[in-house]
Amino acid sequence: MRYKTITSHVAFIMLLLVLITFTPCKAQAVTWTQLNQDGFGNPDNTDFRGLCTFNDSIYAATRNFTTGTQVWNYDGSDWTQVNEDGFGNPCNIATWSMRPCQHGLCLGTVNNATGCELWSYDGDTWTQRASGGFADQNNTMAASMAEFDSFGYIGTSNAVTGTEVWKLGSGKQQVNSDGFGDVNNIHT
């Protein structure tokens, strides 16, 4: 009796597998629509790493090795550049991290010359929150961002001494040892 029960369970499972394997499924077509001109009209804008929503708009930030990162706002119908190229520094070649934060829209740059920078945007004005790689020019990229317990945290990329994590509040404070104790930990 037990043998028949096991055999019937195995047969049932095999039937299910055959039905799942050979049952056709319909593919649904997805149509994508490009909302901007290639490179926002600038061939030096090679790609973008930062993309997020803020104040009912989409923000996209480019990588541009010539004039610096550009931040663009899409309001549902038009794209408008909302920053000066590279925030006035062509060495800010890209925006790597971007998200809404307590100061508005926050973003972190890639700057291989003088260290990453951190900027916030309230919808009208950009404010620099950090520069010079948080006093270590080897922090070339503000690679990640998070908000926790009403504080902003920025993770950097540092190929010399290892990644650093910075807490932002009334000031700036490093909250890890470089590379978490291992110089090979270069990215967050």
N, C-alpha and C positions, 0 to 999 in steps of 0.2 A: 504494500500500500504506500509506504513511504517513497519507494522508487518511482511509482506513478506520479506522485505529487511533485517530486523534484523534476521529473521529466516534463510534466505539463508546465511548470514554471519556466524551465529553460526554453521550451517551445514558444511560450508566450513572449518571453524576452527577445528571442530570435525574430519572431514575427514583428514586434515593435521596431527592432533595428532595421529590418528590411523596409518597413513602411516609412520610417524616418529617412533612410538612405535614398530611397527611390521615389519619394513623393516630390513632385515638382513644386517649386515655389515661384511665385511671381516676383520679379525684380521691379522695384519702383524707381522710375527715373527721377533724378534730382537735377534741377536746373539751377546753375549758378550764374549770377549776374555780377560782372565787375562794376564797382561803384566809383572807381577813380580812374584817372589817366595813368598809364604806366609811369611809375616813379613820381607820381603827382606832377607830371610834366617836366621832371628833372632827371636826365639820364644818370646823374651821379647818385641818385637815391637807388641803391642796389637792392634793398629789401627792407623789411621792418621786423623788429623783434618785440616791440611794445604794442599792445592792443588791449584796450579796456573801455568800459563805459564809465561815464561820470556826468552828472547833471543832465541826464536824458540825452546824451550824445555819445558817439563813438570817437575815441581818440586812437590815432595810429602814429607811431614814431619810427622814423626811418634810420637807416645806416647810410652815411654819406662821408666818404673819405676825403672829399674836396672841401666842402664848406661846413661840415658838421651836421649832426642830427637835426631833423626837422620834426616838429609835432603838428599833426593835422587833426582838425575837428570836423566830424560829419554830423550835421544836424538833422539828417533825414532827407535832405535834398542837395546840399552843397558841401564841398570840402573847403576848409579855410585853414591856412597855416597860422598857428597861434603863438609861435616863438620865433625869435631871431635864430638864424642858422647856427647850430652848435652852442646856443645860448651865448653868442658873442665870442666863442672859442672854437675854431675849426678842429682842434684836437679832441673835442667831444664828438667822436665819430659816430656814436650810436647810443640809443636808449635801450638798455637791456632789461630793465625791470620797470614796471609801471602798474600802479593800482591806486584806487581811492584810499585816502587816509584822513586823519583828523584835521589836517591842514588843507584838504582839497584833493587834488590829483597830485600824487607824488611819483617822481620818476628818478631813476639812477642812470648815469651815463657810463660809457666806456671811454677812457682817456688814458692812452698808453704813454703820454708825455709827462703829465703832471699829476696823475691820479684821478680816480672817478669823482664825479660830482653828484650831489643830490639836490633836486629842485622840487618845489611844490607850486601848484597853480590853483588859485581860488575862483577861476572862471574869468578873471580880468587881468591879474598880475602874477608874474612868476617871481618866486622868492628863492634864492639860493640857501639851502639848509646845510650843506657841507661842500667842501672843496679840497683839492690836494690829496684825495684818497684817504680822508679822515686823518690827516697829518702823516700819512705813509704813502708816498707816490707809487709804491709797488702794488697798492690796492688799485688796480687798473680798471676794475669793473664792479659796479654796484649790481651784483648778479641776482639777488633775490630780496624780496621785501615781505614783511608780515607785520600785522598789528596784534598785540597781545596785552591785555590788562591796561589798555589806554596808552600804551607806548608803541612807537614804531621801532622795528628792528630791520637792519640792513645787513645782508651777507655779502662780502666782497670776494673777488678773485685776486689771489696774490701768489704768484709763482716763485717768490723769493723766500718768504717766511711762513707761508700758508694762509689759508682763508681767515678772515676776521669777521666777527659778528658785533655790530654796534647797536646800542640802545639809544634811542632819541627821546628826549623829554625836554626838560629845561636846559639841558646840555647834551653832550655826546659822551658815551661811555662804552669802551670795549668790554664785552661780557663773556669772552672766551679767551683761552690762551691761543696764540698764533697757531693756525692749523690744527687746533684741538690737540696740540702736543706733537703733531706730525707734519713736517714741512711739505710732505707729499699730498696733503689735503689742501688743494689749491682753490677749489670751487665750492660754493654752497649750492 
